[in-house]
Amino acid sequence: MRGGHATPSSDPKATVSGPAAVVVGGGISGLIAARELAQGGLTVTVLEASNAWGGCVGSHTVAGLRLDSGAESFATRSTAVPDLARELGLGDRIVAPHPGGAWVQLPDGPQELPKTGVLGIPANPWDPEVRRSLGLAGAIRASLDRWLPASVGTSSDVTSVSSLVRTRMGKRVLERLVSPVVGGVHSADPALLDVDMVAPGLRRGIRAHGSLAAAVGAQRRAAAGSSVGGPSGPAKAGSAVAGLKGGMNTLVDALVADLRQRGVALLNGQHADEVVKTQEGWRVTAAKTTYDAGRLVVALDGPGAVGLLEKSLPELSGLRPAAGPLVSLVTMVVDLPQLDGRPRGTGILVAPQTPGIKAKALTHATAKWDWLADEAGPGTHVLRLSYGRREDAGGGADLVLDDESLLAAALEDASALLTVPVSRTDMVDWDVVRWAGALPFAAVGHKQRVEQVRQVCAAVDGLTVVGGWLAGNGLAAVVADTRAQLAAG
């Protein structure tokens, strides 16, 4: 077959020529890359190994409700996601969460999560909510950050979230505020994570503003200025995000529809087995079909991208990142009017040292999103509990529980965290979704690895590599970085 778009062939020698660009990976970064290429006038084919589009921006149906099975919000620190949503005709669907705020479960009991700006780090250690969480001694220690030289925590080439916070604000801020947030968002111990990857610009902000608290405050003000509805003063913790009415999965639906309208070939069940650099460009082999293209975009997770490219680019072999942790999400739809009062706001994060709780976070989705509460109806609630936390830099073996064991843990944890008994008799429906490696593991030194990967790839004509493992965790980072990389390529 020559010209147009390819269709899989059972002939192992079949070669399909014609597409000017091939995108390997149909997650959110791959779909965005395909759109950028198509807008540039190229003929594009997207190869996706699974039968679903959007990667970790997925959906599932539980009790007749279409719910997000992965990402359910985006950070408002930039306009990247709102801009894309508006381009796709979803501007009127952008919504802010209910202003109830989030909580944190500490070893000595629950507390409202203070109005913090970045990774749970307080912009003001003497804010009443912060002081309540830290205690007097903890607030005094945290306030010493103001008097430390700006070079403390910023002079080394790399540093972990834990090291930066402990050095500037002390152990209590780390354990009671930062660890729960980092565990909930990144599924990892803050001692393992590169602060420059998970909080870009924070160390630079310390040098510019003189302290960690001031840097956090500056980032929070910038986020408030670009958030849904614009600046509105200090927001409740957990509200520096926004979502889409109908769920973030509607962004994937809109992207897929947009790509089909542009004539992009979207091919499911096409696992890319080999990539070879040719004189004319690139040759990709998938499902016994080959695709020749002048432009190649690899939009896979880190280990997958390196594994696919290292034959053509041996320099990448030593830059393979660790796989992300296995994260299991238990979604329960319950008939429980006692939850109408939102006993823990929009949800609760769990400090790692909290005894008796296996979950790292609980999202009370119907308390967080008014549109979902309207769809579910009075007395019906959607709870989502997250399990899995990377505690060692080597990756280790992820602890895997079967679905029934996870459900039992979720019922027990939800009852303890929400202070309302949640039992099987209250259950309307439930589901378990597992994401293996969906969250990039930004270990200390990862930023330098990313720079090396990009240097290697930039030296090769027609190649762009995108995805969360390079951009950083979260939709805002992935959307902005993917578009920037395609514009530069």
C-alpha positions in Angstrom: 0.0 0.0 0.0 1.4 3.4 -1.0 0.1 6.8 0.0 -2.6 7.6 2.5 -2.6 5.9 5.9 -1.5 2.5 6.8 -3.5 -0.5 7.7 -2.0 -3.5 9.5 -1.0 -6.5 7.3 -0.4 -10.1 8.2 2.4 -10.2 5.6 5.7 -9.9 7.6 7.3 -8.3 4.6 4.6 -5.7 4.0 5.9 -2.2 3.9 3.6 0.8 4.2 5.0 4.1 2.8 3.4 7.5 2.9 2.9 8.9 6.4 5.1 11.9 6.8 5.0 11.4 10.6 4.6 8.5 13.0 3.7 8.9 16.6 4.4 5.9 18.8 2.1 6.0 21.8 -1.5 7.2 22.1 -1.4 8.6 25.6 -2.2 12.3 26.2 1.3 13.4 25.0 1.1 11.3 21.9 -2.3 12.7 20.9 -1.2 16.3 21.5 2.0 15.6 19.5 -0.1 14.2 16.6 -2.3 17.3 16.7 0.7 19.6 16.6 2.1 17.7 13.6 -1.2 17.6 11.7 -1.6 21.4 12.3 1.8 21.7 10.7 0.5 20.1 7.5 2.0 16.6 8.0 0.2 13.3 7.4 0.2 11.6 10.7 -0.2 8.0 11.9 -0.5 7.2 15.6 0.4 3.7 16.8 -1.0 2.6 20.2 -0.4 -0.8 21.7 -3.6 -0.9 23.8 -7.2 -0.5 22.8 -7.7 2.8 24.5 -6.6 6.4 23.9 -5.3 8.9 26.4 -3.1 6.7 28.6 -3.5 7.7 32.3 -6.3 10.1 31.4 -8.8 7.3 31.2 -12.4 6.5 32.0 -14.5 3.7 33.4 -18.2 3.3 34.2 -19.1 2.6 37.8 -22.8 2.4 38.9 -23.8 3.9 35.5 -21.5 7.0 36.1 -18.7 7.7 33.6 -15.8 8.5 35.9 -12.1 9.3 35.4 -10.0 6.2 35.9 -6.8 8.1 36.1 -6.1 11.9 36.2 -9.1 13.8 37.4 -7.8 17.4 37.6 -5.0 19.6 36.4 -2.8 22.1 38.2 -3.6 25.8 37.6 0.0 27.0 37.8 -0.1 27.6 34.1 -2.7 28.1 31.3 -1.4 25.1 29.3 -4.4 22.8 29.9 -7.1 25.5 29.8 -5.7 26.8 26.5 -5.8 23.3 25.0 -9.3 22.8 26.3 -10.5 26.0 24.8 -9.0 25.1 21.4 -10.9 21.9 21.5 -14.2 23.6 22.3 -14.2 22.7 26.0 -13.7 26.1 27.4 -17.2 26.3 28.9 -16.5 22.9 30.7 -13.6 24.1 32.8 -14.6 24.0 36.5 -13.1 24.7 39.8 -13.5 22.2 42.7 -15.9 22.8 45.5 -14.2 25.2 47.9 -14.3 22.8 50.8 -10.6 22.2 50.9 -8.7 19.0 51.7 -7.5 17.4 54.9 -4.4 15.5 56.0 -4.4 12.4 58.3 -1.6 12.6 60.7 -0.5 10.0 63.3 -2.2 12.1 66.0 -5.3 12.7 64.1 -6.8 14.6 61.1 -6.2 18.3 60.3 -7.4 20.6 57.6 -4.6 20.9 55.1 -3.2 24.4 55.4 -3.3 26.9 52.5 0.1 25.8 51.1 1.5 26.5 47.7 3.9 23.9 46.5 4.1 20.2 47.6 2.6 21.1 51.0 5.3 23.7 51.8 3.8 26.6 53.7 4.1 30.1 52.4 3.7 31.4 55.9 4.7 29.2 58.9 2.6 31.4 61.2 -0.6 31.0 59.4 -3.1 29.7 62.0 -3.8 26.5 60.0 -0.1 25.8 59.5 0.7 26.5 63.1 -2.0 24.1 64.2 -0.4 21.3 62.1 3.2 22.1 63.1 2.8 23.2 66.7 4.7 26.2 68.2 8.1 24.5 68.0 7.5 23.4 64.4 6.4 26.9 63.3 9.4 28.5 65.0 11.8 26.1 63.2 10.0 26.6 59.9 10.3 30.4 60.3 14.1 30.1 60.5 14.0 29.6 56.7 13.6 33.4 56.4 17.0 34.0 58.0 19.0 31.3 56.2 21.2 32.4 53.3 19.5 31.8 49.9 22.4 29.5 49.0 21.2 26.9 51.5 19.5 24.2 49.6 20.2 25.8 46.2 23.9 25.6 45.7 24.2 21.9 44.8 23.5 20.6 41.4 20.8 18.3 42.6 18.8 17.9 45.8 15.7 15.9 46.9 12.5 17.4 48.1 13.2 16.0 51.6 16.7 17.5 51.8 15.5 21.0 50.7 12.5 21.1 53.1 14.3 19.6 56.1 17.3 21.9 55.7 15.3 25.1 55.3 12.1 24.4 57.4 12.7 21.3 59.5 11.5 17.8 60.1 8.0 18.7 61.2 7.1 20.5 58.0 8.5 17.6 56.1 6.6 14.9 58.0 3.3 16.6 58.6 2.8 18.6 55.5 5.1 17.7 52.6 5.3 13.9 52.9 1.5 13.4 52.7 1.2 15.7 49.7 4.1 14.2 47.9 3.0 10.7 48.7 -0.5 11.5 47.4 0.6 13.2 44.2 3.8 11.4 43.3 3.4 8.0 45.1 6.9 8.3 46.5 9.0 9.2 49.5 10.1 12.9 49.2 13.7 11.7 49.9 13.7 10.0 46.6 12.4 12.8 44.4 14.4 15.5 42.5 12.9 18.8 43.6 13.8 20.4 40.3 11.6 17.9 38.5 8.5 17.8 40.8 8.6 21.6 41.7 10.3 23.3 38.7 11.6 26.8 39.5 11.3 26.4 43.3 15.0 26.5 44.0 15.4 29.4 41.6 12.6 31.2 43.5 14.6 30.8 46.7 17.5 32.6 45.1 15.3 35.3 43.7 13.1 35.9 46.8 15.4 35.0 49.7 13.6 32.1 51.3 11.7 28.9 50.6 8.5 30.4 52.0 8.8 33.5 49.8 9.4 31.3 46.7 6.3 29.3 47.5 4.3 32.4 48.0 5.5 33.8 44.6 4.5 30.5 42.9 1.1 30.5 44.6 0.4 34.0 43.5 1.4 33.2 39.9 -0.9 30.1 40.0 -3.8 32.2 41.4 -3.4 34.6 38.6 -3.8 31.9 36.0 -6.4 29.8 37.8 -10.1 29.3 37.0 -11.9 32.6 37.6 -8.6 34.5 38.1 -7.1 35.7 41.3 -9.4 35.5 44.3 -7.2 35.7 47.4 -5.9 32.7 49.4 -7.6 29.5 48.3 -8.3 26.4 50.4 -5.7 23.7 50.2 -6.3 21.4 47.3 -8.0 24.1 45.2 -5.0 25.0 43.1 -6.4 22.6 40.5 -9.3 22.6 38.1 -11.2 20.0 36.1 -13.6 19.5 33.3 -17.3 19.0 33.6 -17.8 15.4 32.7 -14.3 14.5 33.8 -10.8 14.9 32.4 -11.5 12.0 30.1 -13.6 14.3 28.0 -10.3 16.0 26.9 -9.2 12.7 25.3 -12.6 12.4 23.6 -12.2 15.9 22.1 -8.6 15.2 21.1 -9.5 12.0 19.3 -12.4 13.7 17.5 -10.2 16.6 16.5 -7.5 14.2 15.1 -10.0 12.2 13.1 -11.4 15.4 11.7 -7.8 16.3 10.6 -7.4 12.9 8.9 -4.9 11.5 11.4 -4.8 7.7 11.3 -5.4 6.4 14.8 -4.4 2.7 15.0 -5.0 0.7 18.2 -3.5 -2.6 19.0 -0.3 -1.7 17.3 2.7 -2.4 19.5 5.9 -0.8 18.1 8.4 -3.6 18.0 11.3 -1.9 16.3 12.5 1.6 15.3 15.3 2.0 12.8 17.0 5.2 11.5 17.1 5.2 7.7 18.7 7.5 5.2 15.2 8.9 4.4 14.1 9.2 8.0 12.6 6.5 10.3 11.1 3.0 9.9 8.8 1.7 12.5 7.7 -1.9 12.6 4.4 -2.7 14.4 2.2 -5.8 14.1 4.2 -7.0 11.1 3.7 -3.8 9.3 6.4 -1.2 8.7 5.8 2.6 8.5 8.3 4.9 6.9 8.3 8.5 8.0 10.5 11.6 7.9 9.3 12.5 11.4 9.1 10.3 14.5 7.6 11.1 17.9 8.1 8.6 20.7 5.5 9.2 23.4 6.0 6.2 25.7 7.1 5.9 29.3 10.8 6.3 30.0 11.8 2.6 30.0 9.7 1.9 27.0 11.0 4.9 25.0 14.7 4.0 25.8 14.0 0.4 25.0 12.6 1.2 21.6 15.2 3.8 20.6 18.5 2.3 22.0 19.2 0.1 19.0 19.4 3.3 16.8 20.7 5.5 19.6 23.0 3.3 21.8 23.9 6.4 23.9 20.4 6.2 25.5 21.1 2.8 27.0 22.7 4.2 30.1 20.0 6.8 30.6 17.0 4.5 31.1 15.0 5.8 34.1 13.5 3.6 36.8 9.9 2.6 36.2 7.2 4.4 38.1 5.4 2.8 41.0 2.3 0.6 40.6 -0.7 2.6 41.7 -4.0 1.0 42.4 -7.2 3.1 42.5 -10.3 1.7 44.2 -13.4 3.5 43.2 -16.6 3.0 45.3 -20.0 4.4 44.6 -22.0 4.2 47.8 -25.5 5.1 48.9 -24.6 6.9 52.1 -26.4 10.2 52.9 -24.3 10.6 56.0 -21.5 11.8 53.6 -23.6 14.7 52.3 -21.9 17.0 54.9 -18.4 16.5 53.4 -16.8 15.4 56.7 -13.3 15.7 55.2 -13.8 18.3 52.5 -12.8 17.2 49.0 -10.6 14.5 50.3 -7.8 13.5 52.7 -4.1 12.8 52.2 -2.4 10.3 54.5 1.0 10.9 56.2 3.2 7.8 55.6 3.8 7.2 59.4 0.0 7.1 60.1 -0.8 3.7 61.7 -3.7 1.5 60.5 -4.2 3.2 57.1 -3.1 1.5 54.0 -4.3 4.1 51.5 -2.1 7.1 50.6 -5.1 9.3 49.7 -8.8 9.4 49.5 -10.7 11.7 47.1 -14.4 12.3 47.9 -15.2 13.0 44.2 -18.8 14.0 44.7 -17.7 16.5 47.4 -15.0 17.8 45.1 -16.9 18.2 41.9 -20.4 19.7 42.0 -21.2 18.4 38.5 -20.6 14.8 39.6 -22.7 15.3 42.7 -25.5 16.5 40.5 -25.1 13.4 38.3 -24.9 11.0 41.2 -27.9 12.4 43.0 -28.6 13.1 46.7 -27.1 10.6 49.1 -25.0 8.9 46.4 -21.2 9.4 46.8 -18.1 8.5 44.8 -15.0 7.7 46.8 -11.6 7.0 45.3 -8.8 5.6 47.3 -5.2 5.4 46.1 -2.7 2.7 47.0 1.0 2.3 46.2 4.0 4.4 47.2 7.6 4.1 46.1 9.8 3.9 49.2 13.1 3.0 47.7 15.1 4.5 44.8 15.9 1.1 43.3 12.2 0.5 42.5 11.9 -2.7 44.5 9.0 -5.0 44.0 5.6 -3.4 44.2 3.2 -4.9 46.7 0.2 -6.2 44.8 -3.1 -7.0 46.4 -5.9 -8.7 44.6 -9.1 -6.8 43.9 -11.1 -8.2 46.8 -8.3 -7.5 49.3 -8.0 -3.9 47.9 -11.8 -3.4 48.4 -11.6 -4.7 51.9 -8.8 -2.3 52.7 -10.7 0.6 51.0 -13.8 0.0 53.1 -11.8 0.0 56.3 -9.7 3.0 55.3 -12.7 5.0 54.1 -14.5 4.4 57.3 -11.5 5.5 59.4 -10.7 8.5 57.3 -14.2 9.9 56.8 -15.4 9.0 60.3 -18.5 7.5 58.8 -18.8 3.7 58.6 -18.7 2.5 55.0 -19.7 -1.1 54.5 -20.5 -3.5 51.6 -24.2 -3.0 52.2 -23.7 0.7 51.3 -22.1 -0.2 48.0 -23.8 0.4 44.7 -20.8 -0.6 42.6 -17.1 -0.6 42.7 -14.0 -1.0 40.4 -10.2 -1.3 40.7 -7.9 0.3 38.2 -4.2 -0.3 38.2 -1.6 2.0 36.7 1.8 0.4 36.3 4.5 3.0 35.7 2.0 5.7 34.8 3.5 8.2 37.3 7.1 9.0 36.2 9.6 8.3 38.9 11.6 11.6 39.1 14.5 10.3 41.3 17.3 12.6 42.4 19.4 13.4 39.4 16.5 12.8 37.0 16.6 16.3 35.7 20.2 15.9 34.5 19.2 12.6 32.9 16.4 14.3 31.1 18.8 16.9 29.7 21.1 14.2 28.5 18.3 12.3 26.8 17.2 15.5 25.0 20.7 16.3 23.9 21.1 12.8 22.4 17.7 13.0 20.6 18.2 16.6 19.4 21.3 15.5 17.6 19.2 13.2 15.4 17.1 14.6 12.5 13.4 14.1 12.7 13.1 12.7 16.2 11.1 14.0 19.2 10.6 12.2 22.5 7.9 13.4 24.8 6.0 12.2 27.9 5.7 12.7 31.6 9.1 11.1 32.4 10.7 14.1 30.6 8.1 16.8 31.3 7.4 16.0 35.0 4.3 14.7 36.6 0.9 16.2 35.9 -1.2 17.3 32.9 -0.1 20.9 33.1 3.6 19.9 32.7 2.9 17.3 30.0 0.7 19.5 27.9 3.1 22.5 28.0 6.2 20.4 27.4 4.8 18.4 24.5 3.7 21.4 22.7 7.0 23.2 23.3 9.0 20.2 22.1 7.0 19.8 18.9 7.3 23.6 18.2 11.0 23.3 18.6 11.4 20.1 16.6 
